[in-house]
Amino acid sequence: MIRDRAYLDWLRTQPCIITGARAREDNPVEPCHIGTAGKALKSSDDEALPLLHSIHLRCHGEGEMSTLRQLIPDWLLRDALRAYAREMYRRQKDGPS
């Protein structure tokens, strides 16, 4: 488990991955750890995304995945699936681990 305070602080300066909005005093951007949804554990910092506080709270209240399914824009889903497909291709080309 990585605990990288500098990286988490940097994420707070980034726009929200869902809305593109920057932090405001009443709705800051926070690191949202996505690796262990619903397990009351924090995943590694390399699985954190910048989310507005209001969306982060909604993820905790309504469920992370159901909230993200409703809010993720098509461009982000497409980019994520492309990255996943490239990783699958790379693993196959590299052979069994």
N, C-alpha and C positions, 0 to 999 in steps of 0.2 A: 504494500500500500504506500503510494507516494504521498507525502505531505509537503507540498511545495508552496509555501506562503506567497512567494513572489509571483508564481503563476496564477494563484487564486486572486491575488490583488490585481494582476493584469486583466484577468477575465472581467473584473468589475468595471474596467474602463472600456470594454468592448460593447458594441451594440447587441441587443437581444437577438439571438439566433432565429427566433420565430417572427418577431415584428420588425426588426431592424431599428427599433427605437433606442436611443441612448438613455442612460440613467437620468432620472430626475430626483429631486429631493424627496418627493412623496412616493416614488416608485423606482428605487435603485435597481441596478443590474446585479445579480448574484450568481455565483457558481452553483450550478445544479448538477449534482452527481447522478448519473443515469444508470450505472452498472448494476445496482442491487435494488431495483424498484420494489417497494413494498416489503422489504426485509428488515427495515429499521437499522440498516448498516450503510455506511458511506463507502462507495466504491473508490478506486484509485483516482487521484486528481487528473490523470490523463483520460478519464471518462467523464469530465465535467464540461458543461456548456454554459455560456452566459445567457441567463433568462431574466426577464423583468421579475421583480419581487412578486407582483400580482399573479403572474403565470406560475411561478414557483409555488406560491401558496395554493393555487388551484390544483397543481399536480399532487400536493400533499393531501388536499381535501377530497378531490374527486378521483384520484388515481392517476399516477404518472402517465402510463401508456394511453389510457383513454383520453386524457387531456391532450397529449401530444398528437395522437391520431386526428383529433379534431382541428388542431391548430397548425400543424406543419404545412408550410406552403409547398406546392408542387415542385418548385425549383430545388428546394432543400431535400425533399424525398428522392428526386431524380439523382442529385449529386451523391447522396448517401448510398443509393443502390448501385450507382456506377463505381464508387469506391469499393463497395463490397464485392462486386463482380471482378474488379481488377485484382483484389486480394485473393479471391478464389483462383483466378487464372495464375497468379504468381505462385501460389502454393502448389498447384498442380504441376507447373513447370519445374519448380524446385524439387519435386519428388517427396516421398514420405519423410516425415520428420522423426 
